[in-house]
Amino acid sequence: MLIYRTTCFINMNTTKTSKRYFLTVGLGLFTLFTFFLIIGSTEKPLILELKKANSPFTNLYKGLTTQIVDSNLIVKDSSEIKLQLEPDSTINDTNRDKGERVMLIGDSQLEGLRNPVYECCAKNHHKLVASVLWYGSSTKQWSNSDTLSYFLKKFKPTYLFIALGLNELFVRDMDSRRIYINKIISTVKKHHVRYFWIGPAAWKQDQGITALLQEINGTLFYPSHKLKLERASDHMHPSRNAAKIWFDSVAVCVTKLKTSGIDLSFKKDTILKISNSPLIIIGQEK
């Protein structure tokens, strides 16, 4: 009888211990799930910029959007990351005798444009200091954020190429677009940077954005929609070969400008590998 009662007592204790164990594990998993659910549902964007770490200098980037690429290095989304950055020793070198400091910004059109812009700049003793590719962006996003101002301060270009408008081919609110475009231009001028707007390489007739861009920018605009360009597999973006032809045409146009142009007249047919020219990729906002 004693043995039976002892066995029952042990079994009861074991059952209670098992229940407590499973309850603890369950609460832990629930807490972990809730934590990741909160992180996944946050809409606060972030910009991160990563460069090869040869310096103990550390900085902290917060607050804009998602993804940065420097050469072949990709960083996934995060809410707050400390990164070691290599200071740019040429950041204050804006002596035009040594060529222009060129920056390229825009939408997904930069995928094709970046290489020919880099090559054309390098052949003419200019430096492509950075390319900022904001996927899915329009004049609205660029004008309503401090992204443009941030990168103008960061890389201190003397000349800016803007390739925007492809995601606005079918918008009709031209009054709002006029405000956005003028705000972008105002920001550029505030930083005392000369610029040239490369019109969208439209694959279909737009609803007015190209005409508006041309009206506002005048001679500082290239009508890309007039070119007959080979398209990539998506049938929308110019192919890589077409992108080279495209920017060669832009280079001829911008070189002809007197006070607001940049000399891109050297056309030696050589292929240069991109080096020391960061590519910053900003993902679409959720």
C-alpha positions as CSV (number, residue, x, y, z in Angstrom):
1,M,0.0,0.0,0.0
2,L,2.8,2.4,0.8
3,I,4.5,1.6,-2.4
4,Y,1.3,2.3,-4.4
5,R,0.8,5.7,-2.6
6,T,4.4,6.7,-3.2
7,T,4.1,5.8,-6.9
8,C,0.9,7.9,-7.2
9,F,2.6,10.8,-5.5
10,I,5.6,10.6,-7.9
11,N,3.3,10.4,-10.9
12,M,1.4,13.4,-9.7
13,N,4.6,15.5,-9.3
14,T,5.8,14.4,-12.7
15,T,2.6,15.4,-14.3
16,K,2.7,18.8,-12.6
17,T,6.3,19.3,-13.7
18,S,5.5,18.4,-17.3
19,K,2.6,20.9,-17.4
20,R,4.8,23.6,-16.0
21,Y,7.4,22.8,-18.7
22,F,5.0,22.9,-21.6
23,L,3.4,26.0,-20.2
24,T,6.8,27.7,-20.0
25,V,7.8,26.6,-23.5
26,G,4.4,27.7,-24.9
27,L,4.7,31.2,-23.3
28,G,8.2,31.5,-24.6
29,L,7.2,30.7,-28.2
30,F,4.2,33.0,-28.0
31,T,6.4,35.9,-26.8
32,L,8.9,35.2,-29.6
33,F,6.1,35.1,-32.2
34,T,4.6,38.4,-30.9
35,F,8.0,40.1,-31.0
36,F,8.6,39.1,-34.7
37,L,5.0,40.1,-35.5
38,I,5.6,43.6,-34.2
39,I,8.9,44.0,-36.1
40,G,7.3,42.7,-39.3
41,S,4.4,45.1,-39.1
42,T,6.4,48.2,-38.5
43,E,6.3,50.7,-41.3
44,K,9.3,52.8,-40.3
45,P,11.7,52.9,-43.2
46,L,15.5,52.8,-43.1
47,I,18.5,53.7,-45.2
48,L,21.7,51.9,-44.6
49,E,25.0,52.6,-46.4
50,L,27.8,50.1,-46.2
51,K,31.4,50.6,-47.4
52,K,34.4,48.5,-46.9
53,A,35.7,48.9,-43.4
54,N,39.3,50.0,-43.3
55,S,38.7,52.5,-40.6
56,P,37.6,52.5,-37.0
57,F,35.2,55.3,-37.7
58,T,31.7,54.2,-36.9
59,N,28.4,55.8,-37.8
60,L,24.7,55.0,-37.2
61,Y,22.1,55.3,-40.0
62,K,18.4,55.4,-39.1
63,G,15.1,56.5,-40.6
64,L,14.6,56.2,-44.3
65,T,14.3,52.9,-46.1
66,T,15.6,49.4,-46.8
67,Q,18.7,48.2,-48.7
68,I,22.2,49.3,-49.6
69,V,24.6,47.9,-52.1
70,D,28.3,48.9,-52.4
71,S,29.9,47.1,-55.3
72,N,29.0,43.4,-54.6
73,L,27.9,43.8,-50.9
74,I,24.3,43.5,-50.0
75,V,22.7,44.3,-46.6
76,K,19.2,43.0,-45.7
77,D,16.6,45.0,-44.0
78,S,17.1,46.0,-40.4
79,S,15.7,48.5,-37.9
80,E,19.0,49.8,-36.6
81,I,22.6,48.6,-37.5
82,K,26.0,50.1,-36.7
83,L,28.3,50.0,-39.6
84,Q,32.0,50.8,-40.0
85,L,32.5,53.3,-42.8
86,E,35.5,54.2,-44.8
87,P,35.8,58.0,-45.1
88,D,35.9,59.3,-48.7
89,S,39.3,61.0,-49.0
90,T,38.0,62.9,-52.1
91,I,34.7,64.1,-50.6
92,N,35.8,67.8,-50.5
93,D,37.6,67.7,-53.9
94,T,35.3,69.8,-56.1
95,N,38.0,71.3,-58.2
96,R,36.5,71.4,-61.7
97,D,40.0,71.2,-63.3
98,K,40.1,67.6,-62.0
99,G,36.7,66.9,-63.5
100,E,33.2,66.9,-62.2
101,R,31.9,64.9,-59.2
102,V,28.9,63.2,-60.8
103,M,26.0,61.6,-59.0
104,L,23.2,59.6,-60.6
105,I,19.8,59.2,-59.0
106,G,16.5,57.8,-60.1
107,D,14.2,54.7,-60.5
108,S,14.9,51.3,-61.9
109,Q,16.2,52.8,-65.2
110,L,19.5,53.1,-63.3
111,E,20.1,49.4,-63.7
112,G,20.9,50.0,-67.4
113,L,22.2,53.5,-67.1
114,R,24.8,53.2,-64.4
115,N,27.5,51.4,-66.4
116,P,27.4,53.7,-69.5
117,V,27.3,56.8,-67.2
118,Y,30.4,55.5,-65.3
119,E,32.3,54.7,-68.4
120,C,31.5,58.0,-70.1
121,C,32.5,59.9,-66.9
122,A,35.8,58.0,-66.5
123,K,36.8,58.5,-70.1
124,N,36.2,62.3,-69.7
125,H,38.1,62.6,-66.4
126,H,35.0,62.9,-64.3
127,K,34.1,60.7,-61.3
128,L,30.8,59.0,-60.7
129,V,30.8,59.4,-56.9
130,A,27.6,57.5,-56.3
131,S,24.4,56.1,-57.9
132,V,21.2,56.1,-55.9
133,L,18.6,53.6,-57.3
134,W,15.2,53.9,-55.6
135,Y,13.0,51.0,-57.0
136,G,9.4,51.9,-57.7
137,S,10.1,55.6,-57.0
138,S,8.5,58.6,-58.6
139,T,8.9,62.4,-58.3
140,K,6.5,62.2,-55.3
141,Q,8.8,60.0,-53.2
142,W,11.9,62.0,-54.0
143,S,10.3,65.4,-53.3
144,N,8.5,64.3,-50.1
145,S,11.5,62.9,-48.3
146,D,15.0,64.1,-47.3
147,T,16.6,61.3,-49.3
148,L,17.9,63.6,-52.1
149,S,19.2,66.2,-49.6
150,Y,20.9,63.5,-47.6
151,F,22.9,62.1,-50.5
152,L,23.8,65.5,-51.9
153,K,25.3,66.3,-48.5
154,K,27.0,62.9,-48.2
155,F,28.7,62.8,-51.6
156,K,28.9,66.5,-52.5
157,P,28.5,66.1,-56.3
158,T,29.1,69.1,-58.6
159,Y,26.8,67.5,-61.3
160,L,23.6,65.5,-61.0
161,F,21.9,63.2,-63.5
162,I,18.2,62.5,-62.7
163,A,16.5,59.6,-64.4
164,L,12.9,59.7,-63.1
165,G,9.4,59.4,-64.6
166,L,9.1,55.8,-65.8
167,N,6.7,55.0,-62.9
168,E,4.6,58.0,-63.7
169,L,3.7,57.3,-67.4
170,F,0.1,56.6,-66.6
171,V,-0.5,59.2,-63.8
172,R,-2.9,62.1,-64.6
173,D,-2.5,64.5,-61.7
174,M,-0.1,66.8,-63.5
175,D,-0.7,69.7,-61.0
176,S,0.7,67.6,-58.2
177,R,3.6,66.3,-60.4
178,R,4.5,69.9,-61.2
179,I,4.8,70.6,-57.4
180,Y,7.0,67.5,-56.9
181,I,9.3,68.2,-59.8
182,N,9.8,71.9,-58.8
183,K,10.6,70.8,-55.3
184,I,13.2,68.4,-56.5
185,I,14.8,71.0,-58.6
186,S,14.7,73.5,-55.7
187,T,16.5,71.0,-53.5
188,V,19.2,70.5,-56.1
189,K,19.7,74.3,-56.6
190,K,19.8,74.8,-52.8
191,H,22.9,72.6,-52.8
192,H,24.4,74.6,-55.7
193,V,24.6,71.5,-57.9
194,R,24.2,71.7,-61.7
195,Y,21.8,69.0,-63.0
196,F,20.4,67.4,-66.1
197,W,17.1,65.4,-66.3
198,I,17.1,62.3,-68.4
199,G,13.5,61.8,-69.5
200,P,11.8,58.4,-69.0
201,A,12.5,55.8,-71.7
202,A,8.8,55.1,-72.2
203,W,7.7,52.0,-73.9
204,K,4.1,53.3,-74.3
205,Q,2.5,56.7,-74.7
206,D,2.3,58.5,-71.4
207,Q,-0.4,60.6,-69.9
208,G,1.5,63.9,-69.8
209,I,4.6,63.4,-67.5
210,T,7.1,63.7,-70.3
211,A,5.7,66.9,-71.6
212,L,5.6,68.4,-68.1
213,L,9.2,67.4,-67.4
214,Q,10.3,69.0,-70.7
215,E,8.3,72.2,-70.0
216,I,9.8,72.6,-66.5
217,N,13.4,71.7,-67.3
218,G,13.7,73.2,-70.8
219,T,17.2,72.5,-72.3
220,L,18.1,70.6,-69.1
221,F,16.0,67.7,-70.3
222,Y,16.5,64.8,-72.7
223,P,13.4,63.4,-74.5
224,S,14.3,59.7,-74.2
225,H,10.9,58.6,-75.4
226,K,11.8,59.6,-78.9
227,L,14.5,57.0,-79.1
228,K,13.7,53.6,-80.6
229,L,15.4,51.3,-78.0
230,E,15.7,47.6,-77.8
231,R,13.9,46.3,-74.7
232,A,14.9,43.9,-72.0
233,S,13.0,40.7,-71.3
234,D,10.3,42.6,-69.4
235,H,9.6,44.6,-72.6
236,M,9.6,47.8,-70.6
237,H,13.2,48.7,-69.6
238,P,15.9,49.3,-72.3
239,S,18.3,46.3,-72.7
240,R,21.9,46.8,-71.6
241,N,23.1,47.4,-75.1
242,A,20.2,49.9,-75.7
243,A,21.1,51.7,-72.4
244,K,24.6,52.4,-73.8
245,I,23.1,53.9,-77.0
246,W,20.6,55.8,-74.9
247,F,23.2,57.5,-72.7
248,D,25.5,58.2,-75.7
249,S,22.7,60.3,-77.1
250,V,22.2,62.0,-73.7
251,A,26.0,62.7,-73.6
252,V,25.9,64.4,-77.0
253,C,23.0,66.6,-75.8
254,V,24.4,67.6,-72.4
255,T,27.9,68.3,-73.9
256,K,26.3,71.0,-76.1
257,L,25.0,73.0,-73.2
258,K,27.3,75.9,-72.3
259,T,26.9,77.0,-68.7
260,S,24.9,74.0,-67.4
261,G,26.5,71.1,-69.3
262,I,29.3,68.7,-68.7
263,D,31.9,67.6,-71.2
264,L,31.3,64.0,-72.2
265,S,32.6,64.3,-75.7
266,F,35.3,61.6,-75.5
267,K,33.9,58.4,-77.0
268,K,36.7,55.8,-77.1
269,D,35.1,52.4,-77.5
270,T,36.5,50.7,-74.4
271,I,34.7,48.9,-71.5
272,L,35.7,50.0,-68.0
273,K,35.0,48.0,-64.9
274,I,33.2,50.0,-62.2
275,S,35.4,50.7,-59.2
276,N,35.1,53.0,-56.2
277,S,31.6,54.1,-57.2
278,P,29.0,53.1,-54.6
279,L,25.6,51.8,-55.7
280,I,22.9,52.6,-53.1
281,I,19.7,50.7,-53.6
282,I,16.6,51.8,-51.9
283,G,13.8,49.2,-51.8
284,Q,10.1,50.0,-52.2
285,E,8.2,51.1,-49.1
286,K,5.8,48.6,-47.7
